Amino acid sequence: MKRRHLEFEISFFSYLLTAIFSGMLAIIILFWAGRLTAEFFSHNLFLSVMLPLILAGFATTVFMLHKTDYHFQKMSAFRCAARAFRETGLFGCILAALLVLEKNGVTESRLWFITTLALNFLAMTLESAYISAFLLEAFQKSPDASLICVVTNSSRAQKAMHALRGDWTRRIVGVCLVDGGNPADIENLGDIIFLATPETLLERIQREAIDEVFLEIEENERPLVMPAVREMIRMGIRVHINLPEIQELEREAAVMRPEKNGALSSGPSLVQTAGHVGTNSTDTESANSMMPSGNGTVNYQPAYTKEIKYGIDGRPALILDRPRKRMIASIMKRAIDIIGSIVGLAICGILFIILGPLIKFDSPGPVIFAQTRIGKNGRKFRMYKFRSMYQDAEKRKAELLAQNEMNGLMFKMENDPRITKIGHFIRKTSLDEFPQFWNVLKGDMSLVGTRPPTVSEFNQYNSFHKRRLSMKPGMTGLWQVSGRSDIKEFDKVVRLDCQYIDNWSVCGDIRILFKTVSLAFKKNNGAA
């Protein structure tokens, strides 16, 4: 799913912006060469040039993406050029039709039309080559790749890992051999972070950054890892479970299915949709039958989805995951984050000029406080704030733990002696949070989400607690606008976070943002 989202987003803007860029660059080149007539510029260039380019580019984009022509893979230069030629040909046909229908002076400029198509072809070829040669490998090594753990046996390990490495949006960071095999026997282990046994699998998943777990095991090996799988679902981790039963059923059906001439044929699979990997079943429900209540969870039962897809080497797999919204919702959430963070950073720059000298004058130390926090599914990142405490605040925290007003894995104290004079003001007004807009712009955080824990807090999390990290952490969230000064139970905070994760929507995020702004001006609003 993540791969399709990224490929769609990149392809959409690539097709559309390249078409517009090619037409405008053609005008600049031909004008500089003195090859455009006065008649060309006698018309409204927006209506005569820009509008046809936008419409033709958009129509081409919609058609190409409708044909799902946006799957990225390693390609030769010839294949890159062939794909670019196909896209440019379609773009040229649509643009020509629009120019003829419009009947303006631009139609007569064949040189501009040909130059536009030549530039579009060149740009698309270079883009495909760049994606194939550099982007795929660079993304796979980045923190944005889906971090996966493979649970398999010695006989299946090599094949499963080879198939998964073909997905440029995923990176294998953990391996568990359920049959007690030696991981050293697996070729090209690469940059594997951890190796686990069935006994240590759950602990490693809880403590490491993991987005997905792939189970590629025999049916009789399932009891060894199913207790850990139940906890993975509690954490909000996407779990792929191979289904040898369906695979065997398909083999039998293939043998028994006759063709029209009486011969036997394998035909289409029982579950696979025509053309590409598909889903035959999707369902969302509460995991009551699978989720035993853990310590401190107050019988919270996470919602999860079930679907059957064809995964490794075309074999069927049951995918269990937390509820996720459609692609457009994720794109809108990220767009709001980018726009909001740009505005927030502009305000942060002004605040830095005003607050910087005050923070420095109040106590020695840097203006910006940076601390390692835990992000989505266990990723570590540096979070930034205007410094509101003395420099030895972390050392003094141990002395104040007995006065913690929160019950659980979060520290909060109303009259914290570590806070400076100016710190009381910027915390009360939430001005200390503004540098976090940089984390939002980078993609470490979102405007709305769950508050990121410290490393020491995360190291004490159980499966239920880790579920609150199954989405990007945020500057504000549901529990902050639900009376954050009054909530004393950490498990209640976690339940509110999980409620947000299970039911989030773009409209819900906007409501939380507006409510956060209103609460920031109220006297009794505490800092997160």
N, C-alpha and C positions, 0 to 999 in steps of 0.2 A: 504493500500500500504506500509506504513512504517513497519507494522508487517511482511509482506512477505519479505521485504528487509532484515530486521534484522534476521529473521529466516533462510533465505537462506544463508546469510553471515556466521552466527554462525555454521550452519549445514555443510556448505562446508568445512570450516577449521577444524571442529571437526572430520568429517569422514576421511579426508585426513591425517591430522597430527596424529590422533590416530593410524591409520594403520601403518604409518612409525615408530612412537614411539614404538609400540608393538613389531615390528620385531627387532628393535635395542636393546630394553631392554631385549628381549629374549636372544640375543647373549651375553649380559653382564652377565645375571644371569647364563646361562649355562657355560660360560667360567669360571666364579668364582667358579662354582660347579665342574669344570673339566669334563663336560659331552660332550664337543665338540671334534670331532676327528681332527687330523692334516689335513686330507683331506679337511675339511670344510674351513680351512684358506689358503689352497694352491691355491685357485682361487681369482680372483679380486672381493673383497667383494662388490664394487659398482655395477659391472655388475651382480654378482651372487645374491646379497641380496637387495641392495638399489633400483636398477632399477625395479626388480619385485614388490617390496613393493610399490614404487611410482605409477607404472602402475596399479597394482591391487587396491590400494587405490583410485586412480583417477577414474578408471572404476566403482568401487563401489559407489563412491560419485555421479558420473553422473547418474547412474541408480537409486539410491535412491531418488535423487532430482528430476529426471524426473518423478518419481511416486509421486511427491509432498509430500514425507514422511519427512517433516520438520516443521510440525505444532506443536508448543509448547503448552502444557497445563498441568494442574495439573494431575499427574499420580501416581498410586500405585507402590510399589516396584516391584510387579509382572509384571505390564505393562512395566516398565522401562527395566526389564530383558528380556521380550519378544521382545521388539523393538531391543535391543542390540543383542539378539540371531539371529534375522532375518538378521541384517546387517552383523554380524560376519560370518554367514553361506554363504552369497553371497561373502563376501571378501575371505573366505577360498577357495571357488570353483574357483574363478578367479586366486588367487595366486597359487593354485595347478596346474592349467592348464599352467600357465606361467613357473613354475619351471620344469614341465615335458617337455614342448617344448624347454626350454633352455638346458636341459640335462647336468647339471653340478653336482659337488659334493654336493651342498647344497640340491639337490633333495633327497639324501640318508639320510639326517638328519631329520628324522621324528619327533624326539624330539623337534628340533627347530620349526618345522612347528606347532606342537600341542601347544607348549608353546606360540608361537606368537598368535594363535587364542584364547587361554585362556586369555592372557593379554588383547587382543583387546576386548573380551567380557566383562571382568571386567571393563576396562576403559570406555567403552560405557555405561555400566549400571550405573556406578558412575556419569558420565557426565549427563545422562538423569535424574538421581535422584537429582543432584545438580541444574539443570535447573528447574526442577519441584518444588523443595522445597525452593530454595533461589533466583535464578536469576530472575524469573518472578516477584515476589513481590518487589525485590530490584529495578528493572528497573522501575516498575510502580510508585515508589515513587521518582525516580530520576528526575532531570531537563530535561533529554533527552526524557522522555515520552511525547506523544502528549497531550497537554493541551486542554481540550474540554469544551464547554458550551452546555448545553441541554436546548432547548426551547420547552416547552411542556405544557400540561394542567394537572390538578389535577388527572384526571382519567387515564392518560397514564404515568405519571411521574415515578411511582414505577417500572413498567415493563420495560420502556425504560432505566432507570438508571441501573437496574439489568443486562440487556443485555450488555450494554456498559462496565460495570465493568468486564465482562468476557474477555475483550481484554487486555492483559498484557502490551501492548504498549501505552495505553491511560489512562489518569487520569482526572476525572471530577472535574473541579475547579469552575464552575459557573452554576447556574440554573435560568431559567426565566419561570414563570408560567403565561401564557397569559390570563387565565380566572380569575385572581385575587385570586387564591387559596392561602392557608396558607402553605408555605414551611415546617413549623414545622410538618405538617401531613405526610411528606415523611419520611419513615423509613431509618435509616442508611445514613444520609446525609454525614457523614464522614468529610473529611477535605475540604469542600467547601469553597472557598475564598470569593465568592460574590453571592448574590441573587439579581435578577433584575426583573423589570416590563417591559412591552412593551415600556413604555415611557423612561426608563433609560437604556434599553438594549444596544443601540448604544454607549452611553457614556462609559459604562463599558467595552464593547468590544474594544473600542479605547484605553483605559487606562490600561487594564489588559493584561497579556501574554496569548494569545489564539491562538491555531493552527487550531482548527476545531470547527464548530458549527453544532449540530444536531437538526433539526426541526422535531418534532413528534407531529403534531397538526391536528385539523380538518380542512376541506377545508374552512369553513366559518370563521376560525380564521386567515387565512393567511394575510388579509389586515392589521392586527394589527402589523405585524413584517416585511412585505416585503420591506418597505422603508429602514429598518435597514439591511436587507439581501443584498440589492443593494450596500450599503456602505461596507459591509463585503467583497464582491467580489472585490471592489476597493482596499481593504487592502491586497488582496492576501490570504485571509483566505479560507480554504476549507469548503464548506457549503453542508450539506446533507439535502435534502428536501424530506420528505415522500410523496408518490404519492397514495393517497387513491383512485383516479380515476382508476388507473391501477389495484389496488387490487380488486376493485369492478368488473372491467371488467373480471378479471381472475375467480372470483367466478361465474359469469354468464357463462363464457366459459366452466368452469368445469361441470356445470349442463347440458349444451347443448351438450357436446362432447360424442358421443356414442362409446362404445367398439365394437370389431368385433362381439361379440355375441349379440349385440343389447343393452347391459346394458350401463349405464352412468358411465363415469370415469373422474376423475380429470386430469389424464395425466400430462405431463410436463407443467410447467408454460409458459406463453407467452414470458417471457424475460429471465428467468433463464436458463443457460446452463447446460448440463447434468453433474452431479457429484458434482459440487460445485458452489458457488456464482460466477456469471460471468457478463460480460458487453455486452449489446446488441447495445450500441451506444456510440461512442466517437467522439467528434468534437471539433475543436479549432477555435475560431473566436474572433473578437473584440467585446467588450460588448457595441456596439453603442446603441442598442435598450434598454438596461437596465441601462446604466451609465450616468446620468446627470452630466455635468461638475460642479465641486465644486469650491470653492474659490481658486484662484491661480493655478488651474490645467491646464490652457490653453487648455481645451478640450481634455486632455489626456484620451484615451480610452484603458483600460487595456485588454490584451488578456486573454481569459479564455477558459477552456475546459468544455465540457458537457458529462456526461455519466450516464447511468442508471444501478444501481446495486441493489442487494438484500442485505439489511442491517439488521436492528433490527428485530429479530424473523423472518427473511426470507421475510420481506416486501419490496416492490420496493421503491427505492429512487433515486431522481435526484441529482447528485453530480456536483457542480460547483466549479472549482478550477483554479489556475493559471497554465500555461503550465509547465509540469515536464518532465524531461528526463527519459530514461530507467534506470533500476537498475544499469547496468554496468557503466554508466556515473557517477552516484553518488558514486559508489565504487572507480572509478578511481580518482575522485576529492578528496575524503578523503585520498586515498593512496598518492597522490601528496602532500596534506597538511601534512601528517605524515612525509614523507621523507624530505620535505622542512623545516619543523619545527625542525627536528633533526639536520639538517645541520645548520640552522639558530641559534639554541641554542648553538652549538659548537662555532660558531663565536661570539655569544653574551658573552660567558664565557671569551673569550680573550678580548673583548671590555670592559667588566666589570673591568678587571685587569688594563687596560690602562685608561679608562674614570672615573672609580670610584674615585680615588684620585683627579683628576682634578675637578670633579663636587663638591666634598667636599671642596676643597680648594677655589673654586670660590664663594660659598655661603653656609651658614649652611643649613642642612637638609639631608634627605635620598638620596641615589644614585638613587633608584628606586621610581618612582612616581606611585601610584595606585589610580585609580578613578573608581567609579561606572558608568558603561555605560549600554546602552540598546542594547540587542542582538536580536536574531531571534524572531519575533512576540511579542516582548515586554519583553523578559526575561532580568533580571538584572545580571550582572557579573562584576568582578573586572578586569579592563584592566591595563596593566603595560607598562611603558615607562622609559627610562633614564630621570631623572629630568632635564628639560631645563629652568625652571622658578624659581623665588623666591618662598618661602614657602607661602607667602600671596597672591599668584596670583589669587586665586578664589575670595578672598575678594575684590581685586582691579578691578576685571572684571566689576563690576557694574559701576565703575567710567568711564570706557572706552567704554561703550556700544554706546555712541553717536558717536564714531569714528569707529564703525564697518564698514568694507568695503563690507560686504555681505548684500544683501537685503533678509531678511528672517530669518529662525530659525537656523542660524549658525554664529559663531563669527570668524572673521578673520581680522587681523590688521598687516600691513607690518612692521612697526617699533614699535612693541609691547614693551613697557618699562618693562614689567614683565619678559622678557626673559633675562637670564644671559649671560655673555660673552661666556662661553663654550657652552651655550644653542644655541646661534646663529649658531655656527659651526655644532653641532650635528643635528640641525633641517635642516640646509642647505644641509647636506649630508645624511639626513634621518637615521642617526645612532641611533637617539632616539627611533626609532620604534622597534629595535631588541628584547627587552624583550617581545614584543607581540607574538613572536614565541611560548612562553609558553602558551598563550591563544589559539593559533592554535592547539598545541599538545593536550591540554585539550579538545578541541572541542567547545569552546566558539566562536571561530572565524575561518575563512578560510583564505588562502593566498590571494584569490581574492573574493571580495564581495563589500558590501557598507560600508562606514565608520560608526561606531556605535555612535549614538548621546548621549549627556549627559542626565541625568534625567530631568533637567529643560527644555531642548529643546524638549524632547519627550512629556512632559506634554502639549505642545502647538500644537502637531501634529493633523492634520485632517486625514480623511480616506485615501486621496491620498498620504500624507506624510508617513503614516504607511506602505504602500505597499513596500517601500524601505527596510523594515525590514522583508519581507516575506522569505528571505534567510539569512543564517548566514552572519554577517558582516565580512569584510575582511581587511587585512593590506593595500591592494591597490585595485583599481577598475577602471571602465571605465572612470569615470569623472576625476580621478587623472591623467590619461594618455591622457586626451582630452584637455589639456591646463588649468590645475587646477589653475594656477596663474592668469588666465584671466577671469575665470568664477566668476561673482559677484552675480548672481541671484540664490537663494537657490532652487527655483522651477525648474530651469534648471538642477541643480545638481540632483534633485529628478527624473526628466524625464530621465536623463542619467542612473541613477540607475535602474529605472523601465525598461528601454530599455535593460539593461544587464540582469535583472531577467527574462524578457519575452523571451530572445533569447540566454541564456548562453549555452556554450558548453565547453568541455574539451580543444579543440583546441583554442577556444577564450580565455580561462583562461591562457593558455601557452603564447599566443601572448601578453596579458596584462602584464604578469610577465616579459617577455623579454623587453617590452617597459618601464616598471617601472625601471628596472635595468639601462637601458640606460639613462633615464631621471634623475636618482639619481646622475649622474656624471655631469649634466649640471648646470651651475652657477645659473640660474634663477629659478631652481626648488624649489617651496615653500613646506613647511610642511603641511600635512593634518590636 
